Amino acid sequence: MSKEADFFIYLIERYAQAKNMTAQQVLKQWDSLGLTDIIYDMYEIYHVERLENAFDDIDDMITGKKG
């Protein structure tokens, strides 16, 4: 498995935990909003900063897609 895939799994699991969701629920939400590939492709930024920064960015993307 690639380092990007490893980190993506880690990100989903930590995000799910922070949001009191399951990883499956998070992935379903991201897929339904068309965000999964975008978030996956943010590896270069997300893996070097605090996870909370990535969470904030993801929340902003979700809000933008829902609004």
C-alpha positions in Angstrom: 0.0 0.0 0.0 1.3 3.5 -0.8 2.1 6.1 1.8 -0.8 8.2 0.5 -3.3 5.3 0.9 -1.9 4.6 4.4 -2.3 8.2 5.4 -5.8 8.4 3.8 -7.0 5.5 5.9 -5.5 7.1 9.0 -7.1 10.4 8.2 -10.6 8.8 7.7 -10.3 6.9 11.0 -9.2 10.0 13.0 -11.8 12.2 11.3 -14.5 9.7 12.1 -13.4 9.5 15.7 -13.4 13.3 16.0 -16.9 13.5 14.5 -18.4 10.5 16.4 -19.0 8.7 13.2 -17.7 5.4 11.7 -15.1 5.4 9.0 -17.7 3.9 6.7 -20.1 6.8 7.3 -17.3 9.3 6.7 -16.3 7.7 3.4 -20.0 7.5 2.3 -20.4 11.2 3.1 -17.2 12.2 1.2 -18.2 10.0 -1.8 -21.7 11.5 -1.9 -20.3 15.0 -2.0 -17.5 14.2 -4.5 -14.8 14.9 -2.0 -13.0 11.6 -1.6 -10.5 12.1 -4.5 -9.9 15.7 -3.6 -9.1 14.8 0.0 -6.9 11.9 -1.0 -5.0 14.2 -3.4 -4.3 16.6 -0.5 -1.8 14.2 1.0 1.2 16.5 0.4 -0.4 19.2 2.5 -2.3 17.2 5.1 0.4 14.8 6.2 2.8 17.6 7.3 0.3 19.7 9.3 -1.8 19.1 12.4 -4.7 16.8 11.7 -7.1 19.4 13.1 -6.1 21.7 10.2 -7.0 19.0 7.8 -10.3 18.5 9.7 -11.1 22.2 9.4 -10.3 22.2 5.7 -12.5 19.1 5.2 -15.4 20.7 7.2 -15.1 23.8 5.0 -15.4 21.6 1.9 -18.4 19.8 3.3 -20.1 23.0 4.2 -19.4 24.4 0.8 -20.8 21.3 -0.9 -24.0 21.3 1.2 -24.6 25.1 1.1 
